């Protein structure tokens, strides 16, 4: 059997009980054998500052290295004020440099937004679709996934219990796996 594609699965929230983190963990379990999801939170990534580009901090280098060694990047993010959280934008800025050498280049991208509210974080997902094309690989267009009402989807251990949500995630991760296979043929 082929070695599974390593997929950096970036969680857009730092919150301990984050729904995004729980969704990323659920995806890691639902993923087919062709993918290995590495659930990655953004704790410890320093603020991007162009002054540090000549001598980047170790945490930037480690994050870039992880991205470069991956075969794809999957974003699981909440929406903050109709956009992506600042920590996520910061990490994307860090990964996108040095100029012309983005660590996201060529990586097939998946985007899953979510919200306990009714709109599923759709604006955050759309903003990612604006940000990424110049610095990343192709973005999976279909299926589109904006998960709403995620607040009652998990048990007290953080496991996904909402069947409808499980189904959507299963469909998405299978489509993303096929997308990654195509990108690495
Ligand atoms: C939010 N929340 C939110 N929800 C939404 O659907 N659209 C939005 O624009 C916002 N804006 C927003 C701003 C800020 C600063 C916070 C803290 C929260 C609510 C958000 O979806 C909710 O807190 C989620 O639980 C955050 O995601 P995690 O941490 O559970 O992954």
py3Dmol code that shows the C-alpha trace and the ligand (Angstrom):
import py3Dmol

protein = """\
ATOM      1  CA  UNK A   1       0.000   0.000   0.000  1.00  0.00           C
ATOM      2  CA  UNK A   2       1.211   3.497  -0.879  1.00  0.00           C
ATOM      3  CA  UNK A   3       2.372   5.861   1.829  1.00  0.00           C
ATOM      4  CA  UNK A   4      -0.509   8.159   2.849  1.00  0.00           C
ATOM      5  CA  UNK A   5      -0.320  11.792   1.763  1.00  0.00           C
ATOM      6  CA  UNK A   6       0.609  13.981   4.746  1.00  0.00           C
ATOM      7  CA  UNK A   7      -1.950  16.772   5.007  1.00  0.00           C
ATOM      8  CA  UNK A   8      -1.368  19.757   7.272  1.00  0.00           C
ATOM      9  CA  UNK A   9      -4.791  20.417   8.745  1.00  0.00           C
ATOM     10  CA  UNK A  10      -4.743  23.976  10.055  1.00  0.00           C
ATOM     11  CA  UNK A  11      -7.176  24.888  12.816  1.00  0.00           C
ATOM     12  CA  UNK A  12      -8.153  28.567  12.767  1.00  0.00           C
ATOM     13  CA  UNK A  13      -8.988  28.807  16.477  1.00  0.00           C
ATOM     14  CA  UNK A  14      -6.745  28.651  19.553  1.00  0.00           C
ATOM     15  CA  UNK A  15      -9.642  27.873  21.892  1.00  0.00           C
ATOM     16  CA  UNK A  16      -9.242  24.709  23.980  1.00  0.00           C
ATOM     17  CA  UNK A  17     -12.822  23.581  23.349  1.00  0.00           C
ATOM     18  CA  UNK A  18     -12.805  24.847  19.752  1.00  0.00           C
ATOM     19  CA  UNK A  19     -15.439  23.352  17.464  1.00  0.00           C
ATOM     20  CA  UNK A  20     -12.965  23.789  14.604  1.00  0.00           C
ATOM     21  CA  UNK A  21     -10.432  21.645  16.457  1.00  0.00           C
ATOM     22  CA  UNK A  22     -13.053  19.001  17.164  1.00  0.00           C
ATOM     23  CA  UNK A  23     -14.060  19.000  13.496  1.00  0.00           C
ATOM     24  CA  UNK A  24     -10.412  18.637  12.441  1.00  0.00           C
ATOM     25  CA  UNK A  25      -9.998  15.703  14.829  1.00  0.00           C
ATOM     26  CA  UNK A  26     -13.178  14.103  13.463  1.00  0.00           C
ATOM     27  CA  UNK A  27     -11.877  14.537   9.906  1.00  0.00           C
ATOM     28  CA  UNK A  28      -8.599  12.850  10.860  1.00  0.00           C
ATOM     29  CA  UNK A  29     -10.621   9.798  11.902  1.00  0.00           C
ATOM     30  CA  UNK A  30     -12.941   9.845   8.885  1.00  0.00           C
ATOM     31  CA  UNK A  31     -10.152  10.306   6.312  1.00  0.00           C
ATOM     32  CA  UNK A  32      -9.486   7.416   3.925  1.00  0.00           C
ATOM     33  CA  UNK A  33      -6.216   5.483   4.227  1.00  0.00           C
ATOM     34  CA  UNK A  34      -4.697   7.539   1.384  1.00  0.00           C
ATOM     35  CA  UNK A  35      -4.479  10.606   3.678  1.00  0.00           C
ATOM     36  CA  UNK A  36      -2.802  11.233   7.007  1.00  0.00           C
ATOM     37  CA  UNK A  37      -4.177  14.391   8.591  1.00  0.00           C
ATOM     38  CA  UNK A  38      -1.772  16.228  10.866  1.00  0.00           C
ATOM     39  CA  UNK A  39      -4.037  18.435  12.995  1.00  0.00           C
ATOM     40  CA  UNK A  40      -2.085  21.647  13.526  1.00  0.00           C
ATOM     41  CA  UNK A  41      -3.006  24.482  15.860  1.00  0.00           C
ATOM     42  CA  UNK A  42      -1.378  27.878  15.575  1.00  0.00           C
ATOM     43  CA  UNK A  43      -0.162  28.344  19.140  1.00  0.00           C
ATOM     44  CA  UNK A  44       3.343  29.762  19.265  1.00  0.00           C
ATOM     45  CA  UNK A  45       3.550  31.241  15.767  1.00  0.00           C
ATOM     46  CA  UNK A  46       5.031  34.716  16.251  1.00  0.00           C
ATOM     47  CA  UNK A  47       3.493  37.771  14.678  1.00  0.00           C
ATOM     48  CA  UNK A  48       4.665  38.271  11.158  1.00  0.00           C
ATOM     49  CA  UNK A  49       7.077  41.187  10.924  1.00  0.00           C
ATOM     50  CA  UNK A  50       8.887  41.900   7.695  1.00  0.00           C
ATOM     51  CA  UNK A  51      11.890  43.107   9.705  1.00  0.00           C
ATOM     52  CA  UNK A  52      12.535  39.496  10.748  1.00  0.00           C
ATOM     53  CA  UNK A  53      12.559  38.065   7.240  1.00  0.00           C
ATOM     54  CA  UNK A  54      16.353  38.025   6.941  1.00  0.00           C
ATOM     55  CA  UNK A  55      16.630  36.020  10.138  1.00  0.00           C
ATOM     56  CA  UNK A  56      13.292  34.306  10.728  1.00  0.00           C
ATOM     57  CA  UNK A  57      12.298  32.994  14.172  1.00  0.00           C
ATOM     58  CA  UNK A  58      12.474  29.226  14.676  1.00  0.00           C
ATOM     59  CA  UNK A  59       8.686  28.913  14.939  1.00  0.00           C
ATOM     60  CA  UNK A  60       8.234  30.400  11.441  1.00  0.00           C
ATOM     61  CA  UNK A  61      10.841  28.009  10.007  1.00  0.00           C
ATOM     62  CA  UNK A  62       9.220  25.003  11.692  1.00  0.00           C
ATOM     63  CA  UNK A  63       5.772  25.944  10.367  1.00  0.00           C
ATOM     64  CA  UNK A  64       7.103  26.520   6.832  1.00  0.00           C
ATOM     65  CA  UNK A  65       9.014  23.249   6.921  1.00  0.00           C
ATOM     66  CA  UNK A  66       5.911  21.337   7.949  1.00  0.00           C
ATOM     67  CA  UNK A  67       3.948  22.876   5.078  1.00  0.00           C
ATOM     68  CA  UNK A  68       6.703  22.167   2.557  1.00  0.00           C
ATOM     69  CA  UNK A  69       6.854  18.503   3.568  1.00  0.00           C
ATOM     70  CA  UNK A  70       3.085  18.096   3.205  1.00  0.00           C
ATOM     71  CA  UNK A  71       1.124  16.968   0.155  1.00  0.00           C
ATOM     72  CA  UNK A  72      -1.817  19.254   0.890  1.00  0.00           C
ATOM     73  CA  UNK A  73      -3.276  21.800   3.275  1.00  0.00           C
ATOM     74  CA  UNK A  74      -6.734  21.624   4.775  1.00  0.00           C
ATOM     75  CA  UNK A  75      -8.150  24.669   6.599  1.00  0.00           C
ATOM     76  CA  UNK A  76     -10.779  24.190   9.289  1.00  0.00           C
ATOM     77  CA  UNK A  77     -11.771  27.598  10.538  1.00  0.00           C
ATOM     78  CA  UNK A  78     -14.371  29.594  12.370  1.00  0.00           C
ATOM     79  CA  UNK A  79     -15.465  33.033  11.222  1.00  0.00           C
ATOM     80  CA  UNK A  80     -14.530  36.091  13.265  1.00  0.00           C
ATOM     81  CA  UNK A  81     -16.382  39.268  12.353  1.00  0.00           C
ATOM     82  CA  UNK A  82     -17.214  38.053   8.860  1.00  0.00           C
ATOM     83  CA  UNK A  83     -13.635  37.061   8.071  1.00  0.00           C
ATOM     84  CA  UNK A  84     -10.934  34.646   9.186  1.00  0.00           C
ATOM     85  CA  UNK A  85      -9.428  34.889  12.683  1.00  0.00           C
ATOM     86  CA  UNK A  86      -6.290  37.034  12.976  1.00  0.00           C
ATOM     87  CA  UNK A  87      -4.146  34.074  14.080  1.00  0.00           C
ATOM     88  CA  UNK A  88      -4.983  32.275  10.865  1.00  0.00           C
ATOM     89  CA  UNK A  89      -4.195  35.285   8.673  1.00  0.00           C
ATOM     90  CA  UNK A  90      -0.915  35.664  10.559  1.00  0.00           C
ATOM     91  CA  UNK A  91       0.027  32.031   9.928  1.00  0.00           C
ATOM     92  CA  UNK A  92      -0.824  32.365   6.244  1.00  0.00           C
ATOM     93  CA  UNK A  93       1.356  35.482   6.027  1.00  0.00           C
ATOM     94  CA  UNK A  94       4.215  33.595   7.716  1.00  0.00           C
ATOM     95  CA  UNK A  95       3.833  30.607   5.374  1.00  0.00           C
ATOM     96  CA  UNK A  96       3.568  32.792   2.283  1.00  0.00           C
ATOM     97  CA  UNK A  97       7.069  34.288   2.596  1.00  0.00           C
ATOM     98  CA  UNK A  98       9.821  34.729   1.410  1.00  0.00           C
ATOM     99  CA  UNK A  99       8.287  36.416  -1.615  1.00  0.00           C
ATOM    100  CA  UNK A 100       7.837  33.953  -4.463  1.00  0.00           C
ATOM    101  CA  UNK A 101       8.679  31.007  -2.208  1.00  0.00           C
ATOM    102  CA  UNK A 102       5.415  30.444  -0.381  1.00  0.00           C
ATOM    103  CA  UNK A 103       5.389  27.167   1.523  1.00  0.00           C
ATOM    104  CA  UNK A 104       1.796  26.664   0.333  1.00  0.00           C
ATOM    105  CA  UNK A 105       2.794  26.675  -3.358  1.00  0.00           C
ATOM    106  CA  UNK A 106       1.428  23.708  -5.271  1.00  0.00           C
ATOM    107  CA  UNK A 107      -0.357  22.253  -2.252  1.00  0.00           C
ATOM    108  CA  UNK A 108      -3.935  21.205  -2.971  1.00  0.00           C
ATOM    109  CA  UNK A 109      -6.147  23.177  -0.585  1.00  0.00           C
ATOM    110  CA  UNK A 110      -9.358  22.231   1.190  1.00  0.00           C
ATOM    111  CA  UNK A 111     -11.494  24.721   3.110  1.00  0.00           C
ATOM    112  CA  UNK A 112     -14.064  23.904   5.777  1.00  0.00           C
ATOM    113  CA  UNK A 113     -15.654  26.774   7.672  1.00  0.00           C
ATOM    114  CA  UNK A 114     -17.989  26.336  10.609  1.00  0.00           C
ATOM    115  CA  UNK A 115     -20.082  28.224  13.107  1.00  0.00           C
ATOM    116  CA  UNK A 116     -22.443  27.489  15.959  1.00  0.00           C
ATOM    117  CA  UNK A 117     -24.619  30.106  14.233  1.00  0.00           C
ATOM    118  CA  UNK A 118     -26.782  29.794  11.126  1.00  0.00           C
ATOM    119  CA  UNK A 119     -24.357  30.903   8.384  1.00  0.00           C
ATOM    120  CA  UNK A 120     -21.616  28.304   8.772  1.00  0.00           C
ATOM    121  CA  UNK A 121     -18.763  30.809   8.529  1.00  0.00           C
ATOM    122  CA  UNK A 122     -19.293  31.225   4.812  1.00  0.00           C
ATOM    123  CA  UNK A 123     -17.619  34.663   4.741  1.00  0.00           C
ATOM    124  CA  UNK A 124     -14.460  33.230   6.310  1.00  0.00           C
ATOM    125  CA  UNK A 125     -14.337  30.496   3.668  1.00  0.00           C
ATOM    126  CA  UNK A 126     -14.859  33.052   0.894  1.00  0.00           C
ATOM    127  CA  UNK A 127     -12.095  35.231   2.302  1.00  0.00           C
ATOM    128  CA  UNK A 128      -9.712  32.262   2.234  1.00  0.00           C
ATOM    129  CA  UNK A 129     -10.628  31.776  -1.412  1.00  0.00           C
ATOM    130  CA  UNK A 130      -9.548  35.371  -2.012  1.00  0.00           C
ATOM    131  CA  UNK A 131      -6.319  35.153  -0.035  1.00  0.00           C
ATOM    132  CA  UNK A 132      -4.870  31.864  -1.250  1.00  0.00           C
ATOM    133  CA  UNK A 133      -4.756  31.737  -5.070  1.00  0.00           C
ATOM    134  CA  UNK A 134      -1.514  33.754  -5.415  1.00  0.00           C
ATOM    135  CA  UNK A 135       0.380  31.750  -2.812  1.00  0.00           C
ATOM    136  CA  UNK A 136      -1.067  28.209  -2.784  1.00  0.00           C
ATOM    137  CA  UNK A 137      -2.041  25.335  -5.049  1.00  0.00           C
ATOM    138  CA  UNK A 138      -5.483  24.566  -6.445  1.00  0.00           C
ATOM    139  CA  UNK A 139      -8.492  24.943  -4.131  1.00  0.00           C
ATOM    140  CA  UNK A 140     -11.132  22.221  -4.063  1.00  0.00           C
ATOM    141  CA  UNK A 141     -14.266  23.949  -5.382  1.00  0.00           C
ATOM    142  CA  UNK A 142     -16.853  21.257  -4.802  1.00  0.00           C
ATOM    143  CA  UNK A 143     -18.346  20.177  -2.542  1.00  0.00           C
ATOM    144  CA  UNK A 144     -18.566  23.515  -0.744  1.00  0.00           C
ATOM    145  CA  UNK A 145     -18.797  23.055   3.022  1.00  0.00           C
ATOM    146  CA  UNK A 146     -19.979  25.722   5.453  1.00  0.00           C
ATOM    147  CA  UNK A 147     -20.991  23.881   8.593  1.00  0.00           C
ATOM    148  CA  UNK A 148     -23.671  25.646  10.599  1.00  0.00           C
ATOM    149  CA  UNK A 149     -25.129  24.875  14.035  1.00  0.00           C
ATOM    150  CA  UNK A 150     -22.058  22.932  15.155  1.00  0.00           C
ATOM    151  CA  UNK A 151     -22.676  23.754  18.837  1.00  0.00           C
ATOM    152  CA  UNK A 152     -24.546  20.538  19.632  1.00  0.00           C
ATOM    153  CA  UNK A 153     -22.537  18.211  17.396  1.00  0.00           C
ATOM    154  CA  UNK A 154     -20.081  16.813  19.969  1.00  0.00           C
ATOM    155  CA  UNK A 155     -20.230  14.836  23.190  1.00  0.00           C
ATOM    156  CA  UNK A 156     -18.455  15.957  26.355  1.00  0.00           C
ATOM    157  CA  UNK A 157     -15.268  14.168  25.253  1.00  0.00           C
ATOM    158  CA  UNK A 158     -15.238  16.171  22.018  1.00  0.00           C
ATOM    159  CA  UNK A 159     -16.274  13.280  19.758  1.00  0.00           C
ATOM    160  CA  UNK A 160     -18.570  14.053  16.849  1.00  0.00           C
ATOM    161  CA  UNK A 161     -22.039  12.659  17.479  1.00  0.00           C
ATOM    162  CA  UNK A 162     -24.244  14.519  14.979  1.00  0.00           C
ATOM    163  CA  UNK A 163     -24.850  12.059  12.172  1.00  0.00           C
ATOM    164  CA  UNK A 164     -25.766  14.590   9.497  1.00  0.00           C
ATOM    165  CA  UNK A 165     -22.514  16.439  10.109  1.00  0.00           C
ATOM    166  CA  UNK A 166     -20.531  13.221  10.051  1.00  0.00           C
ATOM    167  CA  UNK A 167     -21.982  12.419   6.628  1.00  0.00           C
ATOM    168  CA  UNK A 168     -21.055  15.813   5.205  1.00  0.00           C
ATOM    169  CA  UNK A 169     -17.513  15.538   6.561  1.00  0.00           C
ATOM    170  CA  UNK A 170     -17.145  12.023   5.171  1.00  0.00           C
ATOM    171  CA  UNK A 171     -18.223  13.178   1.706  1.00  0.00           C
ATOM    172  CA  UNK A 172     -15.904  16.157   1.873  1.00  0.00           C
ATOM    173  CA  UNK A 173     -12.806  14.271   2.980  1.00  0.00           C
ATOM    174  CA  UNK A 174     -13.330  11.629   0.288  1.00  0.00           C
ATOM    175  CA  UNK A 175     -13.639  14.337  -2.375  1.00  0.00           C
ATOM    176  CA  UNK A 176     -10.545  16.039  -0.983  1.00  0.00           C
ATOM    177  CA  UNK A 177      -8.609  12.738  -1.021  1.00  0.00           C
ATOM    178  CA  UNK A 178      -9.447  12.278  -4.725  1.00  0.00           C
ATOM    179  CA  UNK A 179      -8.386  15.895  -5.352  1.00  0.00           C
ATOM    180  CA  UNK A 180      -5.030  15.282  -3.616  1.00  0.00           C
ATOM    181  CA  UNK A 181      -4.497  12.094  -5.647  1.00  0.00           C
ATOM    182  CA  UNK A 182      -5.103  14.014  -8.883  1.00  0.00           C
ATOM    183  CA  UNK A 183      -2.722  16.780  -7.839  1.00  0.00           C
ATOM    184  CA  UNK A 184       0.093  14.291  -7.148  1.00  0.00           C
ATOM    185  CA  UNK A 185      -0.281  12.052 -10.198  1.00  0.00           C
TER     186      UNK A 185
END
"""
ligand_1 = """\
31
LIG
C -17.327 35.233 16.628
N -18.327 34.369 16.161
C -18.835 34.546 14.878
N -19.648 33.579 14.295
C -20.088 33.733 13.027
O -20.792 32.872 12.516
N -19.768 34.863 12.304
C -18.987 35.839 12.803
O -18.700 36.805 12.109
C -18.501 35.694 14.143
N -17.695 36.648 14.702
C -17.023 36.396 15.879
C -16.012 37.262 16.317
C -15.291 36.960 17.459
C -14.163 37.864 17.887
C -15.591 35.779 18.210
C -14.783 35.436 19.449
C -16.585 34.951 17.799
C -18.731 33.213 16.966
C -17.859 32.001 16.661
O -18.418 31.315 15.546
C -17.805 31.072 17.878
O -17.206 31.753 18.969
C -17.060 29.793 17.571
O -17.231 28.885 18.620
C -15.566 30.039 17.330
O -14.951 28.924 16.750
P -14.234 27.785 17.616
O -13.319 28.450 18.595
O -15.334 27.026 18.335
O -13.546 26.925 16.608
"""
view = py3Dmol.view(width=600, height=400)
view.addModel(protein, "pdb")
view.setStyle({"model": 0}, {"cartoon": {"style": "trace"}})
view.addModel(ligand_1, "xyz")
view.setStyle({"model": 1}, {"stick": {}})
view.zoomTo()
view.show()
